[in-house]
Amino acid sequence: MGVFGHYPLAPHTTHILMNGSVLVDLLTSYNIRFCFSGHDHRGNAAYIGQTGFYTMKGMLDGPAEVPFAMVEVDGNDVRIHGFGGEISRGMF
């Protein structure tokens, strides 16, 4: 199971949700596999317990090629295939 939201929850930056740490504790306690967010156009990622927190890069600040990703979820595996400046990542 995964969660999608606008504000990042982790890692800790100036762009995270004000009560992000509370939500991180909640999501990791239920073994949520991934949490995707945006808002911080630089992109980022953190892995806490079994949960991957992925902040996707902003389309407005990308290079000439717009950053985007294709995400595969297969059982407990999460694979992000990045294009146009987005970073490919995996959590297996």
N, C-alpha and C positions, 0 to 999 in steps of 0.2 A: 504494500500500500504506500502511496505517496501523497504529498501535499504540495500545492502550488499557491504562491502568494506574491505580493508585489515587493514588500520590504524584506531584505535579507535578515536571517536570524543568526547566522554564523558564517565566517569568523567575525570576531568583534572589530568593527570599523566605525567611522563616524556616520555611516549610512544605515546601520541596523535599526530594526524596530525597537522602540523604547523598552518594551518588556520582552525583548527577544530571548533573553536567558531563561525566562520562565517557560516560554514555548519550546525552547530547545530541550529543557528538562522533561517536559511533557511528551514531546515527540520521541525522544530517545527511550523513555520509560515504556512506550508501547512498541518499540522496535520498528518504527516507521522507516522504510528503506531509503526514501529520498525526499528532499524538499527543494523545489525550484523557485527561484525568485529573480527579480530584476532590480530596478531602481539605481543600483551602483553600476554605472555604465562601464566600469573597468573590468567587471567580472571577478569571480573568486570561487574558492571551494574550500570546504572543511569537512572532515570526517570525525564524527563524535559517536563513539560506540558503533552500532551497526547502521547509523544514519549518515547519508551523504547530503551535505548542504551545498547546493550549486547556485551561484549567482551568474546569470547569463549576461554577456556583454551587451551594451546598448547599441541599437541600430543607428542612432543619430551620430555617435562618435566613432564609428568604425572606420576602417580604411576604405579605399575605393570599393572593395568588395564588402558588402554588408555581412556582418557576422550573424550566423544562425547555426542551429544544430539539429541533428536527428537523434532521437533518444530511443533506445531499445530497452525494454524491461522484459526479462525472461526469468520467471521464478524470483530468485533473490538477486539476480544479476542486473545491474544497471550500467548501460554503456552509452556514452555521449560521443557522437561523431561530430566534431566541430568543422565548420567551413567558414571561409572568409574572415579569418582572425579569431574565431571562437576556438577554444582549446578542447581537444578530444580528451575525455577522461573515462575511467571505468571503476566500478566498484563491484567486486565479485565475491 
